């Protein structure tokens, strides 16, 4: 039996909770201010997830990076590997908000999408230099 | 010189919302002047999510939130100039701008909206001793470098200040391969959101050292380390707690300052606590036809409130242009709002009863951490309104809705005092 302390993040109250785990299952929760805290504590103890918001390299664009996000939360334990996978991708401009840049990242079923529009760069010099760094188009 | 009905200084979330609202109210001759290369302001570098919960009912990233408004500016054909800096606004509302494309251009405006946002407090303002090696930057600057320019500022990082910008950057730098050694916070509590403490620090085992600050900087060309120390309740370093921390990067997240050089130059009345212009219920400054909204008026935590406030400014600027409301010269029914016990500031600072046609909001910040408190609005001895609050903290701006019926209760005294009473946990130092 393990007791785990955690702070709820569902609402700004930030209740300090304690979850009791037995065989990887949450058997009791203390300190929650409402029902939503129970769901959060259960998920956080058994399969915590986080939304990934990061940047991806762009070639031929007006900017060298595009901001991206995971469409759904990803398993917390896979986050650093997902970031590595995103950092290995270079996407070619133009990019629209919502474009899927990586489908089903690391077999999680979750896609990485663009959160910004990036138009094609009008400066040919920059476009050529960034093309050289392109590893693959998504 | 050309003339415009409405000139808006700044194309960030405040300027965008004001412009779109003014357009909705029938104003067509609008110009947004933006000094950066794109619209959207600071949102463009805030690639994390959490924006738009109130306005859209969705959790968007900064750029996505900005796009919702930029898209409307394009669709409505609202004119904007990029890479253009405003140098001066005269009392008769002539706006002088400069850009490398167009040179010096002047616009004579019927109304002006100040939406310049804010800048970050720097090391110079903190007076941290030591040489000036490279590797010391404000958290927002680092955010721009990492998220927009593609540079990693350093590999071993110490962050001073536990506001949200510092916390977000602690996680961002960790994600990009840096080692964030600690976050130091002068006060006994963090000013950041709990969700950020959890998701940015706890998730990565980054220690949060409360009641700590940086007292010395080491390194010639490049930062080599900092000396940190614990502080007493007056913020004075305790000598025996000094500790050297090796690092090549120091990020400062120590406060935001509304960017009001233009406002001060123009001569609007300023509020020393908000560091922004004194505004009335219409977000109008002491100069008739000049309005202010967003971070330039007072630093916000949620962009959703910036949008609401800026829509109000846009609406009132439109009414002013169309001649539908009286200007600032009618002081007959003006009520001053005042920050009472437990309150740091209240915005708007002036309310003209006759100009309230719908519910008006009073925004305020607590001066300390309060749990199970009562927020009380008084006119002289009379309690005009009160509500219970489970939790009020300086880091989260709050509001109360002023209904017209409440204002009828206000007596001959021309002050409305807002205070917070009951259990206080930790007074601000």
Boltz contact constraints between the chains, C-beta under 6 A:
constraints:
  - contact:
      token1: [A, 7]
      token2: [B, 194]
      max_distance: 6.0
  - contact:
      token1: [A, 7]
      token2: [B, 198]
      max_distance: 6.0
  - contact:
      token1: [A, 9]
      token2: [B, 195]
      max_distance: 6.0
  - contact:
      token1: [A, 9]
      token2: [B, 198]
      max_distance: 6.0
  - contact:
      token1: [A, 14]
      token2: [B, 194]
      max_distance: 6.0
  - contact:
      token1: [A, 51]
      token2: [B, 49]
      max_distance: 6.0
  - contact:
      token1: [A, 53]
      token2: [B, 47]
      max_distance: 6.0
  - contact:
      token1: [A, 53]
      token2: [B, 48]
      max_distance: 6.0
  - contact:
      token1: [A, 53]
      token2: [B, 49]
      max_distance: 6.0
  - contact:
      token1: [A, 53]
      token2: [B, 61]
      max_distance: 6.0
  - contact:
      token1: [A, 55]
      token2: [B, 147]
      max_distance: 6.0
  - contact:
      token1: [A, 64]
      token2: [B, 150]
      max_distance: 6.0
  - contact:
      token1: [A, 65]
      token2: [B, 150]
      max_distance: 6.0
  - contact:
      token1: [A, 67]
      token2: [B, 47]
      max_distance: 6.0
  - contact:
      token1: [A, 67]
      token2: [B, 63]
      max_distance: 6.0
  - contact:
      token1: [A, 69]
      token2: [B, 61]
      max_distance: 6.0
  - contact:
      token1: [A, 83]
      token2: [B, 175]
      max_distance: 6.0
  - contact:
      token1: [A, 97]
      token2: [B, 67]
      max_distance: 6.0
  - contact:
      token1: [A, 115]
      token2: [B, 61]
      max_distance: 6.0
  - contact:
      token1: [A, 115]
      token2: [B, 63]
      max_distance: 6.0
  - contact:
      token1: [A, 115]
      token2: [B, 64]
      max_distance: 6.0
  - contact:
      token1: [A, 116]
      token2: [B, 63]
      max_distance: 6.0
